[in-house]
Amino acid sequence: MVSRTTAQRYAVIGGGISGLAMARMLMEKGCTATVFEKEGTPGGLVRCERVEGILYHCVGGHVFNSRNPEVMEWFWRLFDKQDFTHATRHAVISLEDGSLVGYPIENHLYQMPKELRESILDDLLQIAGEGYPEDDNFNDFLLHRFGKTLYHEYFAPYNRKIWRRNLSDVPLNWLEGKLPMPTVREILAANIGQTQEMNMVHSTFHYPKQGGSQHVADTLASGVDVRYHNPVTQIRRENNRWYVNEESFDAVIYCANVKDLPDMIQGIDIDISEVSTLEAHGTTSVLCEIDSNPYSWVYMPSAAHESHRIICTGNFAASNSPVGMSTATIEFTLTLTREEILEQLSRIPFHPRYITHRYSPYTYPIQTTETPGIIAGARQKLAPHRLYLLGRFAEWEYYNMDAAIAAAMKLSRQLLPT
Ligand SMILES: Cc1cc2nc3c(=O)[nH]c(=O)nc-3n(C[C@H](O)[C@H](O)[C@H](O)COP(=O)(O)OP(=O)(O)OC[C@H]3O[C@@H](n4cnc5c(N)ncnc54)[C@H](O)[C@@H]3O)c2cc1C
């Protein structure tokens, strides 16, 4: 429980979407906020750069949308709709035989080869007759919810590439609400009615006409006191105040990686060392020129290579690539050398041509059954000292940008209720 505070001067550590949104919300409530950002530009995971004239989403392509009306209202007060395109998601799954089936796969069974279709139908009828068992892990959930054919053709190989672990070790409690969990009836209805998409947050999305997700970060940062090239290595509690890089503050909002926090804190005697057990995945994001195509995302369960997804970032905005060129980022949940990437690309559809790549060690927080308790325990110890956690790797939450903004709204309300 966050204590009420009248603190006026806030230090925000981390200039990603969470830190920038939080700083703006504090300023909207009449407070002063100073953001400390270790890099030279804002954005964190949404950062983009131009490489050979192509917009490179350094960590992975980012689009924006939200089902939360309050988040949308806040967002469109800051941004001009004219500066964004509003696109419909056009995602496909590339099957082992090279054929493309619409995404999500369970809505597009009618596009699959006859033999697979028949086999999936038999599985679904069997599930309908037997009902769903009480599953406690991701592997069993996939098998029992979609049947063995879809499990073997798509769900298991695709998710193994992302998770890089035994899917039986992934707890289901964390995935609830984040995964589509259609019933057999819903799957059959979607296919009979040829419903293209599930009601997912990015079925349609907003994307800046210029600058990609960097435009979002830059706009959020404008007018905010952001200290770039300012890595925080120590925060000190003294006389009921916090000292961040020797500046004094009433309270600190920590939006960087919570695993770095125990070594930073000085002046209070608390133990949050349990956060060191938290695990994450990293991503290698490879910028490529690819064959011209109409897609936004291509999902790849194929065992022939290690990448799970092509994000066709060049298709998101005309300004993202030079005229006549098609570009994308290709994701691997692995660290790879340039040579290994080149070898992998030769087996990936749409003939990707390597331009550059980057590995980011923290992209996907891994949640176990212990994670919520570890974060709640740290919060409880930190909040009485006016140190608050916010953001994807501060809270170890699988936030999209809109969820990060919603979390900032919630925290700003708790801190400053009026
Ligand atoms: C591959 C990928 C694709 C995604 N696609 C989408 C999408 O399409 N749409 C969507 O809405 N969301 C998407 N997301 C989620 C989105 O990236 C996050 O929700 C959002 O960027 C989280 O922002 P954050 O501020 O919490 O964290 P971060 O972006 O990680 O920000 C943390 C900031 O802290 C800084 N920092 C770290 N340590 C220090 C320090 N010691 N001192 C000072 N600064 C420090 C970092 O440089 C960084 O700027 C995607 C995520 C990934 C990984």
The ligand as an ORCA input file, in Angstrom:
! r2SCAN-3c Opt
* xyz 0 1
  C      10.334     -6.706    -28.591
  C       9.255     -5.913    -27.915
  C       8.175     -5.464    -28.642
  C       7.175     -4.722    -28.021
  N       6.141     -4.268    -28.771
  C       5.226     -3.456    -28.207
  C       4.202     -2.877    -29.002
  O       4.126     -3.079    -30.216
  N       3.313     -2.058    -28.373
  C       3.371     -1.767    -27.043
  O       2.533     -0.998    -26.548
  N       4.358     -2.289    -26.276
  C       5.264     -3.125    -26.826
  N       6.276     -3.636    -26.051
  C       6.316     -3.285    -24.610
  C       6.947     -1.899    -24.393
  O       8.250     -1.884    -24.906
  C       6.996     -1.585    -22.895
  O       5.729     -1.650    -22.318
  C       7.523     -0.193    -22.557
  O       8.504      0.245    -23.439
  C       8.062     -0.240    -21.135
  O       8.648      0.984    -20.769
  P       9.374      1.159    -19.384
  O       9.634      2.596    -19.236
  O       8.610      0.462    -18.323
  O      10.743      0.346    -19.486
  P      12.052      0.637    -20.361
  O      11.668      1.001    -21.736
  O      12.925     -0.553    -20.148
  O      12.704      1.917    -19.671
  C      13.665      1.890    -18.663
  C      14.588      3.089    -18.857
  O      15.491      3.166    -17.757
  C      16.778      3.511    -18.245
  N      17.732      3.068    -17.219
  C      18.050      1.805    -16.869
  N      18.923      1.789    -15.845
  C      19.171      3.087    -15.538
  C      19.977      3.731    -14.563
  N      20.698      3.036    -13.694
  N      20.000      5.077    -14.525
  C      19.250      5.808    -15.392
  N      18.465      5.242    -16.345
  C      18.417      3.898    -16.409
  C      16.868      2.770    -19.559
  O      17.862      3.296    -20.412
  C      15.445      2.980    -20.116
  O      15.360      4.172    -20.843
  C       7.261     -4.425    -26.638
  C       8.363     -4.873    -25.902
  C       9.339     -5.621    -26.519
  C      10.508     -6.094    -25.712
*
